[in-house]
Amino acid sequence: MSIKIGLLGMGTVGTGVVQILTDPSGRHPLLQEIEIVRIGVRDATKPRSVGLDPQTFTTDLASIVNDPSIQIIVEVMGGLEPARELILQAIGNNKHIVTANKALLARHGEEIFELAKRHQVYVMLEASVGGGIPIVNVLKQFLGANRLTGILGIINGTTNYILSRMHQEGGNFSEILADAQRLGYAEADPTADIDGFDACDKIAILASIAFSERIPLSEVSREGIRHVSTTEIATASRLGYVIKLIARAQLVSQGIEIGVYPMLIPVEHPLAAIGGVTNAIAISGEPIGEVVFAGPGAGQGATASAVVADLINVCALLSSPGHPLLTCSHSGYAQVVAPRENKFYARFTTLDQPGVIGELGTIFGRYSVSLETVFQQNRSGDIAQVIVITHRVREIDFWQSVAKIKELPTLQEVGAILRVL
Amino acid sequence: MSIKIGLLGMGTVGTGVVQILTDPSGRHPLLQEIEIVRIGVRDATKPRSVGLDPQTFTTDLASIVNDPSIQIIVEVMGGLEPARELILQAIGNNKHIVTANKALLARHGEEIFELAKRHQVYVMLEASVGGGIPIVNVLKQFLGANRLTGILGIINGTTNYILSRMHQEGGNFSEILADAQRLGYAEADPTADIDGFDACDKIAILASIAFSERIPLSEVSREGIRHVSTTEIATASRLGYVIKLIARAQLVSQGIEIGVYPMLIPVEHPLAAIGGVTNAIAISGEPIGEVVFAGPGAGQGATASAVVADLINVCALLSSPGHPLLTCSHSGYAQVVAPRENKFYARFTTLDQPGVIGELGTIFGRYSVSLETVFQQNRSGDIAQVIVITHRVREIDFWQSVAKIKELPTLQEVGAILRVL
């Protein structure tokens, strides 16, 4: 069975999606049943890095959403119009939608989802929040046993990158923003990220799924990070906090409290350690307590992974019965191999004599086990502890060295051997 | 439509599942269609905390798996037999299975899944690994775009609890184990946890899903934590590491390297911060990079959440078309409320005069804003910075105080106001 899809847009995310679909081996077997029929672009003659028939590309986007052979539309063009119009048209033609368009969904979700209900098609939106983190589908499908009470997230990579660097370097906001723009971590017009609009779109989407109610975007509180100064960063650090742009939605007795603000986070909080462009989302509920999901919040591969996950899920439903994502799909046994390389920690109890470290080092060297750290501690009487951390070495070499070391007259005991990550 | 289920077992997890199912309001609407028909127990006369008809309970477990009205069997009795026999019988009767039984699946998965394939039923196993973390279903359904390359996890809560306490307190293994047993974090016979058997079962299950091949349990390397001494804990800390029991599976050119060992983890690694009974699992793949999932790895509520998630998923498939987990299920708008309470950080630039802190404190006090921390820093010339961190206070009280403070003749500027998590 082949499932025919059309793409709207061939920018960073679209290219990532096509790269996955045209190179399916080693990925989910359903991918091999997906056929890219048409891709809508601004310039159909532009050279592309992907190996597709040039005939696949068209500037006539309406022809894609009206093509009767296409079952699923992947919208990765972004922006409000014409994305909205094309998606509505596609739904009207009974096509399923996979989209990464958070701005569109946060503003026109009602119109899109109501039409989708009438036409009994799916609108999948995993890629709209959290990049590669499967947070949307986890909320939809795997936390349904719970009364969800709160969402707390770092869901804008650009601001997290800037704040992380301000903490690390003590640099000021405008300098680091300029550098982030130069490195491609921030847009030329950074307003959507820096002033919290992007995070507002995303928390509105997450909250609407978690709490099963629409969220009017205009009612989401919003504060960006422009006013977070080096003084606050330094003072927060001194007090045991880091400053992060936090998106938060909480169920309270009167309704839902929802907003985006820079907040001081205690350093021991799980979100405090989330640095750079990584995203993380903590979900609280009864009875589960708190679960935290972290991963790349943006980028071609991560976002494409989310788009394709949605595609696989719609394809799985189209090819039921016997849901291929929930059944055991394999039958063979794996080739299990012994660990071949590791980094090791070893503690040797030895006589405290000159030359002991040299003896150990010589034996390790003979077996090509290179050492990162060697030191002696806890000398007591004529006994010493020698601690060794190796570089990444072959397991067989390491264990042969240890066998030889055990024969040393100065060796009293191998105190411990542990692997190092 | 009502979907009829039977439970095998009514211990901690079974009770948690029944508590969720008998109190469905505020959870996923599909729960209201699930009807518990029979529960198999050892002693049907034992008083139960859940409000079910005593007739629901039976000691005749075979009668449950042979009951033609039952569509889904939830196996939460644990152990290899008679769980294996009952599950096979239920599958033979074309019933879907939801199970938390990692030991059974890791040993008899082939037999169970092959029979399930023949009878076209689902065997759902979310609760077998990672407690409330939806890792099994995420691997099955949402990472299929990727070529997965590695799994790295803390998947045994007991050992992580013991190692975390050894790091915090410097206590030795046997004392902390005894205390963990007293507190219910370790079993009377702790072998399955302490010696790594439980983690081996779980990593074998995860690897078989991630890499789509069966893993012979006998080929999973295994090392427990009995030999991790206070010396190693202290030395590791000094070198910038923490010791964790790590379950790891990696795709290498010759096959799959898979095992469980105590390992030194660099403190900056995302798994290093996972303390107590929390579980965390990092999945690596191309193109996604790395995603990390963390949450309660055990406990009644968390495990029941996973069991019920599986139940919801099977029910959703039984009640298709129009997959109720993937469509937009809500139509109303949420009641959005302004934030009512928060903890605040404020920095005031003031004249450096005696009594300034007193003035600020008096105003805050008048509006019932109680202060956690007040201090002055960076005096330069006749200007000082006063930093205030409040307790959790009403937003309206805080903002009114700030308005009053702005009127103080000594106040030069409100330098910054941020919320504190």
Interface residues (C-beta under 8 A of the other chain):
Chain A: G16 Q19 I20 G26 R27 H28 L30 L31 G109 F113 E114 A116 K117 Q120 Y122 V123 M124 E126 G132 I133 P134 N137 V138 K140 Q141 F142 L143 G144 A145 N146 R147 L152 A207 S208 F211 S212 E213 R214 I215 P216 E219 V220 S221 H227 V228 S229 T231 E232 T235 A236 L239 Y241 I243 I246 V252 Q254 G255 I256 E257 I258 G259 Y261 P262 M263 L264 I265 P266 H269 P270 L271 A273 G285 E286 P287 I288 G289 E290 V291 V292 F293 A294 G295 P296 G299 Q300 G301 A302 A304 S305 A306 V307 V308 A309 L311 I312 N313 V314 A316 L317 S320 P321 G322 H323 L325 L326 T327 C328 S329 H330 S331 G332 Y333 A334 Q335 V336 V337 A338 P339 R340 Y345 R347 T373 Q377 N378 Q385 I387 I389 G415 A416 L418 R419 V420 L421
Chain B: G16 Q19 I20 G26 R27 H28 L30 L31 G109 F113 E114 A116 K117 Q120 Y122 V123 M124 E126 G132 I133 P134 N137 V138 K140 Q141 F142 L143 G144 A145 N146 R147 L152 A207 S208 F211 S212 E213 R214 I215 P216 E219 V220 S221 H227 V228 S229 T231 E232 T235 A236 L239 Y241 I243 I246 V252 Q254 G255 I256 E257 I258 G259 Y261 P262 M263 L264 I265 P266 H269 P270 L271 A273 G285 E286 P287 I288 G289 E290 V291 V292 F293 A294 G295 P296 G299 Q300 G301 A302 A304 S305 A306 V307 V308 A309 I312 N313 V314 A316 L317 S320 P321 G322 H323 L325 L326 T327 C328 S329 H330 S331 G332 Y333 A334 Q335 V336 V337 A338 P339 R340 Y345 R347 T373 Q377 N378 Q385 I387 I389 G415 A416 L418 R419 V420 L421
